[in-house]
Amino acid sequence: MPDWKSTTELTLDATVFLKFMHCLAGLYFWEWVVSLDFEWSFVTGKRRFHYPALFYFLNRYCLLFTMIGLLIALDTVNEVNCQALYTFNQIMGQSSSGLASINLSIRTMALWSHDKRIVIPIVVVILGHWSLILQGVLLTAIWVPGQGCAVTGTNNTILAATFIYSMCFDLVILLLSAYKCVIGVKGGRSQLMSLLFKDGLVYFFIAFFSNLLAVVFIMLNLNAVMNVIFNVPAAIFSTIVACRAVRRLTNFSQNGPEVFSSTGHSFRAAPTGSRATVPMAHRGTVKGGTGVHVQMQTFTVADEDHLSDYNSDDVAQKTRLPDPETGDAQISSEFKRPPY
């Protein structure tokens, strides 16, 4: 068992930390570059800006600036204010984790059609989360001549509490989404509901185990470097999966979106982004030889509206009795879009 507090071990851990952070920075920079087309679609006006997109952009760019600040702290050869730099990195990095949870919370609130019984508790939990994130200086760093910035101390209690809180928060969000997508759906589950549930599940497991690893090393308290070595991976993985979930939802499209009626039957509508009437006629023999004409009307939602207007319930089915003169019956199905 090595002496984790010895100078030799601290030097070795600092070297590992340096190389590990460079690998993580490369991973996140690659993720940021390959998804820039999403930002460009807002700049060019292909997508309309809604308030949830603000949290998406804050999430991405808080972590981007964190990684830039971290590389400066690790690679600079000129003396800098290490304490100020690491304080900035700490607050921005933890903010990115908090914003990742908010991105998933917004989806959950929309799934519940902004029910106050769901929205108010979630907002209270978010405020509690940010009260921990904005606690202040949790790291102590100094400039070491010939070595650069070095972390010399951490507030393990607040750091551990923040990560544990994030884990519990993500679990609550997953359970609320799972209930609405799996148990609360009547008459079948659409592809959109399946996407929301699958992305939420993937996010939870990745974020949960990333945060768990960070908590384990914080609680072990081996030394100042090992206490924070897995904090950055937790923020990066949470941000990547949360932002990908937002993009997948916004880009959700299919050749013809599924329309579920209260009977559990599904129909295929016109291509996404269009509004069309799809006649489906069936003639049969009834009493008196009268023909029965059934017409289906479906209304689809444009791609750019998915972030703000995605459906949270089954499709409402409205039926009118047959016309006494013609014998025609009409059934219309349309998306119920909550104000979001």
N, C-alpha and C positions, 0 to 999 in steps of 0.2 A: 504494500500500500504506500503510494508516494506521499511525501509531505507537501500537501497542497499549499501551504503558506510559505514554503521556502522560495528564495529568490530564483533558484534554477527552475522550479516548477512554474512560477509566475511568468518567467521569460518564455518558457515553452508554450504555456497557455496563450500568452499574448501573440505569439507567432501563429498558432493555430487559429486564433480569433481573427487575425489579419487576413489570412488566406481564405477562411470560411466566409467572411464578410464580402470579399471580392467576388467569390463564386455566387453568393446570393445577389449581389448588385448586378452581376451579369445576367442572372436569371430574370430579375425584375425589369431591367432595361430592355431585354428582349421582349418580354411580355408587353411592355408599354409601347414599343415601336410597332409590333405586329397588330396592335389594336387601335392605332391612331386613326384608321379610317372611320371609326365610330365618332370620334371628335370632329373629324372633317365633315361628316354628314350634317352636324349641327351648324358648322361654320358656313357651309354652302346652302343651308336652308332646306336640305332634303328631309330633315327631321325637325319637328317643332319642339321647342324647349319647354319642359314642364319642371316644376320644382323638385321632383325626385332626382332629376339629372344633376342638380346642384350637389347633392350628397355623393353622387357617383364621382363627379370631377374632383371634389374635395378629397375623397378617399384616395384616388389615384395620385393626385399631385402632392398631398401631404407625405405619402410614402416616397414619392420620387425625390422630394427635397430632403427627406430623411436620409436616403441612400447617398445623395450627393454630399450632404453634410458629414456623413459617416466616413466616406472616402477621403474627404478633406482632412478629417481628424486623424485618419490612419496613415495618410501618405505625405502630408505636408512636412517639409524640412525646415520651414521657418517657424519660429515660435509664435503661437497663437494663444488666445484665451480659451484653454481647453474646457474649463468649467462652463463657460457660456455656450460653447459649441455642443458639448454633450447634453446640456440642459435643453437646447433647441432640438437636438436629435431625439431625446427622450420624449418630450411633449408631442412632437410631430409624429413619432412612431406610434405612441399609444393612441393618439388621435385617429390615426389610420385604422387601428383595430376597432375603436369605438364607432367610426363611420361605417366600417364593414357591417357591424351589427345593425346600425341604423338602416342601411340599404336593404337588409333582409326584413327588418321590422316594417318598413313601408309596404313591402309586398304583402306581408301578413295583414296589416291594417286594411289594405285594399281588398284582400280576399274576404274579409269580414264586413265589407261594405261600410267601413268606417263606423262600425258599431261603437258607441261611446263606452260600453262595458268592456271593450277590448282596447280601444285607443287610449283611454285615460290611464289604465294600469301600465301599458307599454311606455307611455310618455314618462310616467313616474320612474319606471325602471331605467329608462335612458338617462334621465337627470341624475339618478343615483350613480350610474356608471361613469358619467362625466365628472361627477364630484370627486371620484377617485382618480380619474385620468388627469385632472387639473390640480392635483395636490401640490405641485411645485417641484422643487429640486429633489430627486430621488437618487441621483448619482453624484459621486465626487470624482473629479478628474484633475490631473495636474500635468504640467509640461515637464518631461524628463529629457534633459540634454542628451543628444545622440540617439534617442529612442522615439521621441514624439509624445503625443498625448497618451496617458495611461489612466485607466479607471482604478481608483484606490479604495472606493467604498460604495455601498448601496444601501438603500432603505428597504430591506427585504420584506418587511411586514406589509407596506403599502403595495409594493410590486406584486407580491403573492396574492393579496386581496383583490387587486385589479384583474389579474388573470383568472382567478377563481370566479369572480363576479361575471366576467365575460363568458365563461363556460356555462354558468347557470342561466345567464340571459339567453344564450344561443339555444339551450335546451328548451326553454319556455317558448321561444319563437318556433322551433321545430314542432313542438307538440301542438301549438295552436294551428299551424299550417297543416299538419298531418290530419288533425281533426276535421278541418274544413275541406281538405282535398279528398279524404278517404271516407270518413264517417258521415260528414255533413252533406255529401252530394247525393241527390236523389235521381234515380233513373239512369245512372251510368256516369262514367267519368270521361271527360273530353281529353284530347291530346294536350291542350293547354294546362289542364289540371295536373296531368301526369308530369308535364315539364316542370311545373312549379314545385311539385312534391319531390321529384328526383333531384332537382338542383338544390332544394333546401336540405335534403338528406346528405348529399355530397358535401355541401358547405359545412354542415354541422360536424361531420366526422373529421374532416380535415382541420377545421378550426379547433375542435375539441382536443384532438390529440396534439396539435401544435402547442396549444396553451397548456395542456397537461405536462408536456415535456419541459416547458419553461418553468412551471410551478415546481416540478420535482427538483430541478437544479437550484432554484431559488431557496427552497426549503433545506436542501443539503448544505448550502452555505460553505462550499469548498474553499472558494476564494473570490475576490472581487471580479475577476474575469469570467470565471465559470458561472457566476450568479446571473450574468446577463447574456451569455453566449447564445442562448436559444430564444431570447426576446425578439430579436429581429426576424428569425424564421417564422415565428408565430404571427407577426404583423404582416409579413409578405404573403404567406399562404392564405391567411384570412382575406386579405385584400384581393388577391388574384381570383379566388373562387367566388367572392362576393361580386366583383366587377364582371366576371364572366357570366354569372347568373343574371345580372341586369342586362347585359348585352344579348344573351340568348333569349330572354323574354321580349326585349324590344325588337329583335330580329325574327321573332317567331312567325313563321309563315308555312303554308302548305298549299298544295294544289287546289284544295277545296276544303275549308275548315269544317270540322265536324259540327253538326247541329243535333243536340240531344233533346228529345221531347220528354214529356213526363211519363210516357209509356215505356221509355228505355230504348226506343228505336233511334237510330242515327241516320242522318242524311248528308249527302255531299253537296256543298254549296258552290257558288261560282268562285273563281280565283280570288285570292286575297287582295284587298284594295279596291274591289269593285262592288257595285251594288246591282243586283240582278234579281229578276223574277224567274224562277225555274218552274215551269208547268209540269205537273206529274198527273196525267189523266188516266183514269181507270173506268172503263165502261163495263157494266155488268147487268145481269138480268135481275130485276126486282119486281115486286108486285105491280102489276099494271104495265110492265115493260118499260118503265121509266129509267132513263140513263142517269147515272150519278157522276158528276164531274168534281174532282177534288183538285184544288190548286194549292201548291206550297209556295210561300214567299219567304226567302231568307235574306238577311241583311248582314254583311260582313263588316269587319272593322279594319281600317287601313293599318298597314305595318307601323307607320310612325306613331300611331296612337296607343300601341300596346303598353308602353311604359306607364301611361297615365290612365288608360281606359280599358285595361284588360278585364275580361269578365270574371266574376267571382261566384256566380251561381249558374244553375242549369238554365237552359234557354226556356223562356216562357212560351207556352203554347196556348193560343187563343182559338177558339172554335165558334163558328156561327152556325146556327141551325139551317137546314136546307131552305132555299127560297121556295115558298109555297107554289109559285107559278112555274119555275124552271126545274125545280128539284135539285139544283146545284148546291153543294156544301163547300165551304171554304175553310181551310185551316191555315193559319199563318203562324210562323215561328220567328222570333226576333231576339237578338242579344239584349239582355238587360245590362246596361253599362252604368256602373255607379259613378257619381261625380268624383273624379280623381284627377 
